[in-house]
Amino acid sequence: MRIFITGASGFVGGAIARHLKKDHSIKALSRSVESDAKLKAQGLEIVRGSLGSIPKESLKDIDVIIHCAAFVGPWGTRKDFWEGNVDGTSQLLEAAKQAGVKRFIHMGTEAALFFGQNMVQIDESYPYPKSTPYLYSETKAEAERRVVAANSSGFETIVLRPRLVWGPGDTTVLPEVKKMVSQGKFMWLDGGRAKTSVTCITNLVYATELALTKGKPGSIYFVTDDEDRTIRDFLTEMLGTQGVSLPKASIPSSIASLLAYIVEGIWRILGIRKEPPMMRFPIDIMGKECTIRIDRAKKELEYKPLVSVAQGLESMRKEALSN
């Protein structure tokens, strides 16, 4: 297959691109000189451009698009989030249709459903909120809606929803937690007792490969490791693979959220572009339960996790020892 991937310079898109290039022809969107070098080093063909302005000519003869790029923030203006997540996705969908692309796989997120609540054993029937205070959640939800609505005869769309992606090569969760620990800023929320589903990158790459040909067009699929842990247990084990011990200090999530709300308000009033020291979205979503059922992915994608959480952690431990 001829596959076009956005976000290939990131953790998720990069892992997918490296795996799929073994059996497929891969083009990767690059938005900077730095990305050019990173993608070329991985042996990927580069298409220089940016989300929101990808010409259909770049998608000529492409069979499948895997859209992993997004504006994650967590700090930014409404314009930043909307252009990165909604307008960028909409333009890519339209260019894909015009170019005759057959399938569009969109990397969604459980955060599209989040407005500050616990989400307990949810599945794809769980509704989008009527409103949410989080720009990331709002814009990722709208992007998902547009992807599903774009499904038609000759142009199939699929949404994959991982939760808390982790594993070897992690450039997101692991380095951020390590940084907080080294700076003395790490604290548990409510002792880390909230339960969570997680998604090892190995399993997400596998689910994406399955979605190239399987799945019901116009559908959304949660993808996880099919295991639940408390935030405390999971992060303690993950950081343990790096020889890092997490402190015991804890703060009530309600107080942390309130403080973040105040800090964000000050930052916005003063028009400060720099990321504030506390932000509501990461605090709120890590302080609430999020456990997920993946029955639909098992049935329609024929998905079954390739690795367990224990196996993924062992891979991280080996990676750390080899570096």
C-alpha positions in Angstrom: 0.0 0.0 0.0 1.0 3.6 -0.5 0.5 5.4 2.9 0.7 9.1 3.9 1.3 9.8 7.6 1.0 13.0 9.5 2.7 13.4 12.8 5.5 11.0 11.9 8.1 13.0 13.7 6.2 12.4 17.0 6.0 9.4 19.3 2.9 7.7 17.9 3.2 8.6 14.2 6.9 7.8 14.2 6.4 4.3 15.6 3.6 3.6 13.1 5.7 4.9 10.2 8.8 2.8 11.2 6.7 -0.3 11.5 4.7 0.1 8.3 7.6 1.0 6.0 8.7 -2.6 6.3 5.8 -3.7 4.0 4.4 -0.5 2.6 5.5 2.7 0.7 5.4 5.6 3.2 5.2 9.3 2.7 5.5 11.5 5.8 4.4 15.1 6.3 7.2 17.3 7.5 6.6 20.8 8.8 10.2 22.0 9.5 13.9 21.5 8.7 14.2 19.7 12.0 11.5 17.2 11.1 13.1 16.8 7.6 16.3 15.5 9.2 14.5 13.3 11.7 12.2 11.7 9.1 15.0 11.2 6.6 17.1 9.4 9.2 14.2 6.9 9.5 14.3 6.3 5.8 10.9 8.0 5.1 10.0 9.9 2.0 9.2 13.5 2.9 6.4 15.8 1.9 7.0 19.3 3.0 3.9 21.2 4.1 1.7 22.1 7.0 -1.7 21.0 8.3 -4.4 23.1 6.8 -2.6 23.5 3.5 -1.7 20.1 2.2 -2.2 20.1 -1.6 -4.1 17.1 -3.1 -1.1 16.6 -5.5 0.9 15.4 -2.5 -1.7 12.7 -2.0 -1.7 11.4 -5.6 -1.8 7.6 -5.7 -2.0 7.4 -1.9 -4.2 4.5 -0.7 -4.5 5.3 3.0 -3.9 8.4 5.2 -3.0 7.9 8.8 -3.6 11.3 10.6 -1.6 11.4 13.8 -0.7 15.1 13.9 -2.5 17.4 16.3 -2.2 20.5 18.5 -1.9 18.9 21.9 -1.0 21.9 23.9 -1.9 21.8 26.7 -1.4 25.6 26.5 -2.6 27.7 23.6 -5.3 29.9 22.3 -8.6 28.7 20.9 -7.2 29.6 17.5 -4.2 27.4 18.0 -6.3 24.4 19.0 -9.0 24.9 16.4 -6.6 25.4 13.5 -4.4 22.5 14.5 -7.1 20.0 15.3 -10.3 21.0 13.4 -9.2 23.0 10.4 -6.2 20.9 9.8 -8.2 17.7 9.8 -11.0 19.1 7.6 -8.6 20.3 5.0 -6.8 17.0 4.9 -10.1 15.1 4.6 -11.1 17.3 1.6 -7.7 17.0 -0.1 -7.8 13.2 0.4 -11.3 12.9 -1.2 -10.1 15.0 -4.2 -7.0 12.9 -4.6 -9.0 9.6 -4.5 -7.6 8.3 -1.3 -9.5 5.1 -0.3 -9.2 5.1 3.5 -8.6 7.8 6.2 -7.5 6.6 9.7 -7.7 9.3 12.3 -5.9 9.1 15.7 -8.5 10.3 18.2 -8.5 10.3 22.0 -10.7 9.5 24.9 -10.1 13.1 25.9 -12.8 14.0 23.2 -15.4 12.8 25.8 -13.9 14.5 28.8 -15.4 17.5 30.6 -14.1 16.9 34.1 -15.9 13.6 35.0 -14.9 10.1 35.9 -15.3 7.7 32.9 -15.9 4.2 34.2 -15.8 1.2 31.9 -16.9 3.3 28.9 -17.2 2.2 25.3 -17.8 3.8 22.0 -21.5 4.4 22.9 -20.4 7.0 25.5 -21.6 10.4 24.2 -19.6 13.6 23.5 -20.3 16.2 26.1 -22.6 19.1 25.4 -19.7 21.4 26.5 -16.3 21.1 28.0 -13.9 23.6 29.5 -10.9 22.1 27.8 -9.9 23.3 24.3 -8.1 20.1 23.5 -11.2 18.0 24.3 -13.5 20.3 22.4 -11.4 20.4 19.2 -10.5 16.7 19.2 -14.2 15.9 19.5 -15.1 18.1 16.6 -12.3 16.6 14.5 -13.6 13.1 15.3 -17.2 14.2 14.3 -15.9 15.5 10.9 -13.9 12.4 10.2 -16.9 10.1 10.9 -19.2 12.4 8.9 -16.8 12.3 5.9 -17.2 8.6 5.5 -18.8 7.7 2.2 -18.8 5.2 -0.7 -15.3 5.2 -2.0 -13.8 7.1 1.0 -13.8 5.1 4.2 -12.9 6.7 7.5 -11.9 5.1 10.8 -11.2 6.7 14.2 -8.8 5.0 16.7 -9.0 6.2 20.3 -6.0 5.2 22.5 -5.7 6.2 26.1 -2.4 7.3 27.7 0.0 6.0 25.1 3.3 4.8 26.5 6.2 2.4 25.9 9.7 2.2 24.3 10.7 5.4 22.7 8.2 7.5 24.7 8.7 11.2 24.1 5.6 12.4 25.9 4.5 11.0 29.3 7.8 9.5 30.5 10.1 12.5 29.9 7.5 14.9 31.3 7.2 12.9 34.6 11.0 12.5 34.8 11.4 16.3 34.4 8.8 17.0 37.1 10.6 14.7 39.5 14.0 16.2 38.8 12.7 19.7 39.4 10.9 18.7 42.6 7.5 19.5 41.1 5.9 16.0 41.1 3.0 15.3 43.4 0.3 12.6 43.3 -3.3 13.7 42.8 -5.4 12.1 45.5 -2.6 9.7 46.2 -2.7 8.4 42.6 -5.7 6.2 43.4 -7.7 6.9 40.2 -7.9 3.9 37.9 -6.9 4.1 34.3 -6.6 2.1 31.1 -3.4 2.6 29.1 -2.2 1.8 25.6 1.3 0.5 24.9 2.7 1.9 21.6 3.3 -1.7 20.4 -0.4 -2.4 20.7 -1.5 0.9 19.1 0.8 0.3 16.1 -0.7 -3.2 15.7 -4.3 -1.8 15.9 -3.4 0.8 13.2 -2.0 -1.9 11.0 -5.2 -3.8 11.3 -7.3 -0.7 10.5 -5.6 -0.5 7.1 -8.0 -3.2 5.9 -10.3 -4.1 8.8 -13.0 -2.2 10.7 -16.4 -0.9 9.8 -16.1 2.3 7.8 -17.4 5.3 9.7 -16.7 3.7 13.1 -14.7 4.7 16.2 -12.6 2.1 18.1 -11.1 2.4 21.5 -7.6 0.8 21.7 -6.0 -0.1 25.0 -3.9 -2.8 26.6 -7.1 -4.3 28.0 -5.7 -4.0 31.6 -6.6 -1.4 34.3 -4.3 -0.1 36.9 -4.2 2.8 39.3 -2.3 5.9 38.2 0.1 5.3 41.1 0.8 1.7 40.3 1.3 2.4 36.6 3.6 5.4 36.9 5.6 3.9 39.7 6.2 0.8 37.6 7.0 2.8 34.4 9.4 5.2 36.1 10.9 2.2 37.9 12.1 0.9 34.5 14.3 4.1 34.3 15.6 3.7 37.9 13.5 6.7 39.0 11.6 6.6 42.3 8.5 8.8 42.6 8.0 10.9 45.7 5.1 10.2 48.1 3.8 13.8 48.3 0.1 14.1 47.3 -2.5 16.9 46.9 -6.3 16.7 46.6 -7.1 16.9 42.9 -9.9 19.4 43.6 -7.4 21.9 45.2 -4.8 21.3 42.4 -7.5 22.0 39.8 -8.6 25.2 41.5 -5.1 26.5 41.7 -4.5 25.7 38.0 -7.7 27.5 37.1 -6.5 30.6 38.9 -3.0 30.4 37.4 -4.4 30.0 33.9 -6.8 32.9 34.4 -3.9 35.2 35.4 -1.8 34.0 32.4 -4.7 34.7 30.0 -5.4 38.1 31.5 -1.8 39.1 31.1 -1.6 37.5 27.7 1.4 35.4 28.5 2.2 32.9 25.8 4.6 30.8 27.8 3.1 27.7 29.3 2.0 28.3 32.9 3.4 26.1 35.8 0.0 24.6 36.4 -2.8 23.7 33.9 -6.2 22.3 34.4 -6.5 19.8 31.6 -3.5 17.5 32.6 -4.4 17.8 36.3 -8.1 17.0 35.8 -7.7 14.2 33.3 -5.1 12.4 35.4 -7.1 12.9 38.6 -10.2 11.1 37.3 -10.9 7.5 36.6 -10.8 6.5 32.9 -11.3 2.8 32.3 -12.3 1.6 28.9 -13.9 -1.5 27.2 -12.5 -2.6 23.8 -15.1 -5.1 22.8 -15.8 -3.4 19.4 -12.1 -3.4 18.5 -11.8 -7.1 19.4 -14.8 -7.9 17.2 -14.5 -5.6 14.2 -10.8 -5.0 14.0 -10.0 -8.5 15.3 -7.7 -6.7 17.7 -6.0 -8.4 20.6 -3.1 -6.7 22.5 0.2 -8.1 21.2 2.0 -7.3 24.5 0.8 -7.1 28.1 1.6 -4.1 30.4 4.3 -6.2 32.1 5.9 -7.0 28.7 5.8 -3.4 27.7 7.5 -2.4 30.9 10.2 -5.0 30.4 10.8 -3.6 26.9 11.3 -0.1 28.5 13.6 -1.5 31.1 15.8 -3.1 28.4 15.8 0.0 26.3 16.9 2.1 29.3 19.8 -0.4 30.0 21.0 -0.3 26.4 21.1 3.5 26.3 
